[in-house]
Amino acid sequence: MDTKKKITAPLVYAVCIAAIGSLQFGYNTGVINAPEKIIRTFFNKTLSERSGRAVSQELLTSLWSLSVAIFSVGGMIGSFSVSLFVNRFGRRNSMLLVNVLAFTGGLLMAFSKAAKAVEMLIIGRFVIGAFCGLCTGFVPMYISEVSPTSVRGAFGTLNQLGIVVGILVAQIFGLEAIMGTEGLWPMLLGFTVLPAIVQCIGLLFCPESPRFLLINKMEEEKAQAVLQKLRGDRDVSQDIQEMKEESAKMSQEKKATVPELFRSPNYRQAIIIAIMLQLSQQLSGINAVFYYSTGIFERAGITQPVYATIGAGVVNTVFTVVSLFLVERAGRRTLHLIGLAGMAVCAAIMTVALALKDIVDWIRYISIVATFGFVALFEIGPGPIPWFIVAELFSQGPRPAAMAVAGCSNWTSNFLVGMLFPYAEKLCGSYVFLIFLVFLVIFFVFTFFKVPETKGRTFEDISRGFEGRGGANNTASSPQKTPMVELDKAAV
């Protein structure tokens, strides 16, 4: 069937509504940066009024660090809880249900100033972090399960597009001319309630994942009706047959718990690849660039660094759209390798530019170009691909547990980069990005030798390859001939 016939209005609608969860993740990641000084002032005023004495700078710094870091702690807990929700409530209903956390977290942050409660802001950040952690599992899983094989990668990239649009919106709304003021910062943090309302209403008209309906709930008629609506075709027998085969295989297997992913040779290689891909996203240094981009631009001599940071956000968004159109042509593995290699080059250029900024006046502009290049290449591969390729590497049974492990790995490494980068920067100075350069080289080598191409392959075909069955056939049937690891070889 022609690919164009498979992209229907109900499919696009379902994917876009799901991606609002990704937008929430991006928005709440970026929203805390702009009003830092204002929120510190709020902490100081509130605590000094409460205690009747001046608050030490050490306590203020600790509270600010806690406000930033607690978001990732919530994300770790939320992401590790993904399988508890999706297996019990389904993919769509899980997304609908956890918006309670978005409302709770948003309202706590929005009313923290009026209540003069620092604790409300910190708890709100934790709750919204847990919500975002759950979304990082729910959204790519739902999108991958409703999308046709031929466009699964392109639609999977919409998850990352939601994240980068959310970051960009947060950067723009955080400007002093919009909501980055002493009076409006609670509204800036509480704005997250609005997309939660939109998603809740939108999800009421989205179908449940047909794979969940057939494989988990054994409701073939409902699954068939959903597929016919999503595909725009009465004949969905091929999809139904593939799901039935996967269901038959799943019924013969032991329940795929998190420990089982590491114990079973059928899953071990795939879960190690999933974790390494998530680490390649976070340890590439991209969050260090975004968390501290304003400071990087200031030290590079840029007089209006906040606008340079927003410029990086625009580049982020544009190249995510570029990746959306490339992923089904070039393949996941190829784009990931290009992204990692290009980022390594940009990290080296950024290091040289920052080291020479006081000696060579014009080189400050090279650091801006290298930063933009770093962001662009991240969105070509390491940004979008780790999220949805995890869903592709596993069949229906182990997929929720695998998404939980992968998501928790991502959030944990995100937390560590956020906490440790200031110390690394203080220790290494302008050479700090050499640390990420080393990581990028390691991940490039791992991807080249260990990560398979999943473009154009069914979930069952990919998972069967890891189990060592029909290895020669799988390799031959792969639409991309690359020097990748053969799936039928021993586990990593």
Salt bridges, closest charged atoms under 4 A:
GLU36 OE2 - ARG40 NE 3.21
GLU49 OE1 - LYS116 NZ 3.92
GLU119 OE2 - ARG50 NH1 2.67
GLU145 OE2 - ARG91 NH2 2.95
GLU145 OE2 - ARG399 NH1 2.86
GLU219 OE1 - LYS222 NZ 3.64
GLU220 OE2 - LYS244 NZ 3.15
ASP239 OD1 - ARG231 NH2 3.81
GLU242 OE2 - ARG211 NH2 3.15
GLU246 OE1 - ARG211 NH2 2.28
GLU253 OE2 - LYS249 NZ 3.83
GLU260 OE1 - LYS254 NZ 3.96
GLU260 OE1 - ARG263 NH2 3.48
GLU328 OE1 - ARG332 NH1 3.18
ASP358 OD2 - LYS357 NZ 3.98
ASP361 OD1 - ARG364 NH2 2.58
GLU392 OE2 - ARG152 NE 2.73
GLU392 OE2 - ARG332 NH2 2.53
GLU425 OE2 - ARG299 NH2 2.34
GLU460 OE1 - LYS249 NZ 3.91
GLU460 OE2 - ARG464 NH1 3.79
ASP461 OD2 - ARG457 NE 2.92
ASP461 OD1 - ARG464 NH2 3.70
GLU467 OE2 - LYS249 NZ 2.91
GLU467 OE1 - ARG469 NH1 2.84
